[in-house]
Amino acid sequence: MSRAGAQPPAPLPLPFDVAVPRDGYAWWYADALSDDGAHGITLIAFLGSVFSPYYAFARYRGPADPLNHVALNVSLYGRPRRWALTDRGRGAARQEPMRLELGPSSLAWDGETLVVSVREVTAPIPRRLQGEVRITPGPMNRRVFTLDAAGRHRWCPMAPACRAEVAFEAPELRWSGSAYFDCNWGDRPLERDFVDWDWSRYALKEGAAVLYDTRRRDGSRQSLALRFDRAGGVEQVPPPPFVPLPPTLWRVTRGTQADAGASATVARTLEDTPFYARSVVRSRLFGQDVEGVHESLDLDRFRALPIRLMLPFKVPRAWFA
C-alpha cells in the first residue's frame, strides 16, 4: 500500500513546493469528462491566483506576494452544477514537494495517483462542496514549453491522456472518465504579456493532441500543436489550419485547429464568462474524429476595471483562512 505524498516514478516538472516570485504564479490544472458524457470537472490549484481580483488590486500598489492569494478552483458540469474559487491569504498554503494544502483542500501524490481532496464552499450561493478526485496519469511527459519570447511563462502538459475517478459527498456524485493534467508557472501576470489565447486538448486513439495558440503583447503569435503517444512521448507537429468557432453569449471569440478541409463545432459550452469560455468541442485531427476540452481567454477583458469589480461575486476572499 502506498502512502499519501509518496514519490511518483520521476521528479515532477513543477513540484508543489515551488518558490513563486512576487507578481508571479504557479498552477496545476486537471479536467475530466465522464465516460457517459453527462458530467465534467475542472480543478485548478493556484499559488498566485491569476484570476483573483484581490491579487490584481494588490499589484497596483507594487510587487505583490503570490502566497497571499492562493486558491483551489473547482467546477462541476452537468447535473448538479457547482463552482468554487475562494481567494485565501498567506498561511493557507502549506507546501511540500508532493503535497499541497490550500486551506481545507489539498493535492497529494498517493504512489502514482494524484489525490485531490476538495473541501470548499461554492459561490455565489454558498453551499458545501466536498469530495475526492483521483487522477492516474500513467507515463508522464516532462518536456517544458515556453509561451512567450522572453521565457517568463512556462507550461508542461504532464499527462494529456489519463483517467479520473470522481467521488463527491456534497453534492452526491460518482463517475469516472478521461482526464488531462498539466501545470503552468510564470514570473509576471498573464495580462502583461498576452492579449488572448485558445487552448484545447483532444483524446486520440493512441494518445492525445494538445493545441495552444497565443497572441502576445509584443504583436507576435505562437501556435503549438503537440501529439502524445501512450508511452508519454511527445512530437511537435506543424499546426493544423485554424478554424473559427461561434462566439459565446458574452461575445468571447473562440477558435481551434483542425485537419485541412475539416470543420469544428461546439458540442457544449461549459463556462461562459465576460473574459473566458470553456467548451466541449468536436473536430477532426490527424485523420480522427475527436472530442475534447477547449478554452478561450481574453486578457484585455480580464484587465478591464469593470470586469475586476464584478469578479468578487464569483471569487470571494477568505480573510481569516
C-alpha positions in Angstrom: 0.0 0.0 0.0 1.5 3.4 -1.0 1.3 6.3 1.4 0.0 9.8 0.7 2.8 12.1 -0.5 4.9 9.2 -1.9 7.3 9.9 -4.7 5.9 9.5 -8.3 8.0 7.5 -10.7 10.2 10.5 -11.6 10.6 14.1 -10.4 7.8 16.4 -11.4 8.5 19.4 -13.7 6.8 21.6 -11.1 6.8 20.3 -7.5 4.3 21.6 -5.1 6.9 23.4 -3.0 8.0 25.7 -5.9 9.1 29.2 -5.0 6.9 31.7 -6.8 8.3 35.2 -7.4 6.4 38.3 -6.5 3.8 39.1 -9.1 4.2 35.5 -10.4 2.1 32.4 -10.4 2.1 28.6 -10.5 -0.9 26.4 -11.1 -1.7 22.8 -11.6 -4.7 22.1 -13.9 -6.8 19.0 -14.4 -10.0 18.4 -16.3 -12.1 15.3 -16.9 -15.2 14.3 -18.9 -17.3 11.3 -17.8 -17.5 8.2 -20.0 -21.2 8.7 -20.5 -20.8 12.4 -21.5 -23.2 13.6 -18.7 -20.6 15.2 -16.4 -17.3 17.1 -16.3 -15.0 18.7 -13.8 -12.2 21.2 -13.8 -9.7 21.6 -11.0 -7.0 24.3 -10.7 -4.7 24.7 -7.8 -3.3 28.3 -7.7 -0.3 29.8 -6.0 -0.7 33.4 -7.0 -4.3 33.1 -8.3 -4.0 34.7 -11.7 -7.8 35.5 -11.9 -8.0 36.8 -8.4 -9.3 40.5 -8.4 -7.6 40.8 -4.9 -4.2 39.8 -6.4 -4.7 42.2 -9.3 -5.6 45.1 -6.9 -2.6 44.3 -4.7 -0.3 44.6 -7.8 -1.5 48.2 -8.3 0.4 49.1 -5.0 3.6 47.4 -6.1 5.0 43.8 -6.5 2.6 41.5 -4.7 3.0 38.3 -2.7 1.6 35.4 -4.6 1.2 33.3 -1.4 -1.2 35.8 -0.1 -3.6 34.8 -3.0 -3.9 31.0 -3.2 -7.0 29.0 -4.2 -8.4 25.8 -5.4 -10.9 26.3 -8.3 -13.5 23.5 -8.6 -16.1 23.5 -11.4 -18.6 20.7 -11.7 -20.5 20.5 -15.0 -23.7 18.6 -15.8 -26.2 18.0 -13.0 -25.6 19.1 -10.4 -23.5 22.1 -11.4 -21.2 23.8 -8.9 -18.5 26.4 -8.8 -15.9 27.3 -6.1 -12.9 29.7 -6.2 -12.1 31.2 -2.8 -9.1 33.5 -2.6 -7.1 32.7 0.5 -4.3 34.6 2.3 -0.8 33.8 3.4 -0.8 30.8 5.8 -3.5 29.0 3.9 -0.9 27.3 1.6 1.3 24.5 3.1 3.8 23.3 0.6 5.8 20.0 0.4 7.3 18.5 -2.8 4.5 16.0 -3.2 1.7 17.6 -1.2 0.0 21.0 -1.3 -2.6 22.2 1.1 -4.8 25.2 0.2 -6.9 26.0 3.2 -9.1 22.9 3.9 -8.4 21.3 0.5 -5.3 19.5 -0.7 -3.5 17.8 -3.5 -1.2 14.9 -2.7 0.5 12.0 -4.5 -0.5 8.5 -3.4 2.0 6.4 -5.2 1.4 7.1 -8.9 -2.1 8.7 -8.3 -2.8 12.4 -7.6 -5.5 12.7 -5.0 -7.4 16.0 -4.8 -9.3 16.4 -1.6 -12.0 19.1 -2.1 -13.3 20.9 1.0 -14.7 24.2 -0.4 -17.8 26.5 -0.3 -19.5 27.4 -3.6 -20.2 30.9 -5.0 -22.3 32.9 -5.5 -24.7 30.8 -3.5 -22.8 29.3 -0.5 -23.1 25.5 -0.4 -20.8 22.8 0.8 -18.6 21.3 -1.9 -16.8 18.1 -0.6 -15.3 15.2 -2.3 -12.3 13.5 -3.8 -10.9 13.2 -7.3 -8.2 10.6 -8.1 -6.2 11.2 -11.2 -4.0 8.4 -12.6 -1.6 9.8 -15.2 0.3 6.8 -16.4 3.5 7.7 -18.3 4.2 11.4 -17.9 5.7 14.0 -20.2 8.3 16.2 -18.6 9.1 18.4 -21.6 8.5 22.1 -20.8 7.4 24.7 -23.3 7.8 28.5 -23.1 4.8 30.5 -24.1 6.5 33.9 -24.6 9.7 35.0 -26.3 11.4 36.1 -23.1 10.8 32.7 -21.4 8.8 34.2 -18.5 5.8 31.9 -18.9 6.2 28.1 -18.9 3.9 25.2 -19.5 4.2 21.4 -19.2 1.4 19.1 -20.3 2.4 16.3 -18.0 -0.4 13.8 -18.6 -2.5 14.7 -21.7 -4.3 11.3 -21.6 -5.2 9.9 -18.2 -8.1 8.7 -16.1 -10.1 10.3 -13.3 -12.3 8.8 -10.6 -14.7 11.4 -9.1 -16.5 10.8 -5.8 -18.3 13.7 -4.0 -20.4 13.6 -0.9 -21.7 17.1 -1.3 -23.3 17.1 -3.8 -23.7 13.3 -4.1 -21.9 12.4 -7.3 -19.8 9.5 -8.6 -18.3 8.9 -12.1 -15.2 8.1 -14.0 -13.8 9.3 -17.3 -11.0 10.5 -19.4 -8.8 13.3 -18.0 -5.9 15.7 -18.6 -3.3 17.1 -16.2 -0.8 20.0 -16.7 1.0 22.8 -15.0 1.8 26.5 -15.8 4.2 28.9 -14.0 5.5 32.3 -14.7 7.2 35.4 -13.4 4.7 38.1 -14.3 0.9 38.5 -14.6 -0.5 36.9 -17.7 -2.2 40.1 -18.9 1.2 41.9 -19.1 2.5 39.5 -21.8 -0.6 38.1 -23.6 -3.6 39.5 -25.4 -5.6 36.3 -25.6 -5.2 32.6 -26.3 -7.1 29.4 -27.4 -6.1 26.1 -25.9 -7.6 22.6 -26.4 -6.9 19.0 -25.7 -8.3 16.0 -27.6 -8.2 12.3 -26.9 -6.8 10.3 -29.8 -7.0 6.5 -30.3 -3.3 6.1 -29.3 -2.8 9.1 -27.1 -3.8 12.8 -27.2 -3.4 16.0 -29.1 -2.9 19.4 -27.4 -3.2 22.7 -29.2 -2.1 26.1 -27.9 -2.4 29.4 -29.9 -1.3 32.6 -28.1 -1.4 36.2 -29.1 1.3 38.2 -27.3 1.6 41.8 -26.3 4.6 42.3 -28.5 2.5 41.6 -31.6 3.8 38.1 -32.2 1.9 34.8 -32.1 2.8 31.3 -31.1 1.0 28.2 -32.2 1.8 24.9 -30.7 0.5 21.5 -31.9 1.6 18.5 -29.9 0.9 14.9 -30.4 1.4 12.5 -27.5 1.6 8.7 -27.5 0.6 6.4 -24.7 4.2 5.9 -23.6 4.4 9.6 -22.7 6.4 10.6 -25.8 5.6 14.0 -27.4 6.0 15.1 -31.0 5.7 18.8 -32.0 4.0 18.9 -35.4 3.0 21.7 -37.8 -0.1 23.4 -36.5 -3.2 22.4 -38.5 -5.3 25.1 -40.1 -7.2 27.5 -37.8 -11.0 27.0 -37.6 -13.2 29.7 -36.0 -15.9 28.7 -33.6 -19.0 30.7 -32.7 -18.5 33.4 -30.1 -20.1 32.9 -26.7 -23.1 34.8 -25.3 -20.6 37.2 -23.7 -19.1 37.6 -27.2 -15.8 35.9 -26.3 -14.2 34.8 -29.6 -13.3 31.1 -29.9 -11.2 29.1 -32.4 -9.4 25.9 -32.7 -7.4 23.9 -35.3 -8.5 21.0 -37.4 -7.4 18.9 -40.4 -7.4 20.8 -43.7 -11.0 21.0 -45.0 -12.5 19.8 -41.7 -14.9 21.7 -39.5 -15.1 22.1 -35.8 -18.3 22.5 -33.7 -19.1 23.5 -30.1 -20.9 20.5 -28.6 -21.4 22.2 -25.2 -20.3 25.4 -23.6 -19.3 24.6 -20.0 -18.3 28.1 -18.8 -19.4 31.4 -20.4 -17.9 34.5 -18.6 -17.1 38.0 -19.7 -13.4 37.1 -20.3 -13.1 33.3 -20.8 -15.0 30.3 -22.1 -14.6 26.6 -21.6 -16.3 24.3 -24.0 -16.5 20.8 -25.3 -15.5 20.8 -29.0 -15.7 18.2 -31.7 -13.3 18.3 -34.6 -11.1 16.2 -36.8 -7.4 15.9 -36.1 -4.7 13.6 -37.7 -7.4 11.8 -39.6 -9.5 11.1 -36.5 -12.9 12.4 -35.3 -12.1 13.9 -31.9 -13.9 15.4 -28.9 -12.2 17.4 -26.1 -12.0 20.4 -23.8 -11.4 23.9 -25.3 -10.6 27.2 -23.6 -10.6 30.8 -24.9 -9.2 33.5 -22.7 -9.4 37.3 -23.4 -6.9 39.1 -21.2 -7.8 42.6 -22.5 -11.2 42.0 -21.0 -9.8 40.5 -17.8 -7.7 43.5 -17.0 -10.6 46.0 -17.6 -11.6 47.6 -14.3 -15.4 46.8 -14.7 -14.6 43.1 -15.0 -12.4 43.1 -12.0 -15.0 44.9 -10.0 -17.5 42.1 -10.9 -15.2 39.2 -10.0 -15.7 39.2 -6.2 -19.3 38.0 -6.9 -17.8 34.7 -8.1 -14.4 34.9 -6.3 -14.9 35.6 -2.6 -12.0 36.3 -0.2 -11.5 34.2 2.9 -10.0 37.0 5.1 -9.2 34.7 8.1 -8.1 31.5 6.4 
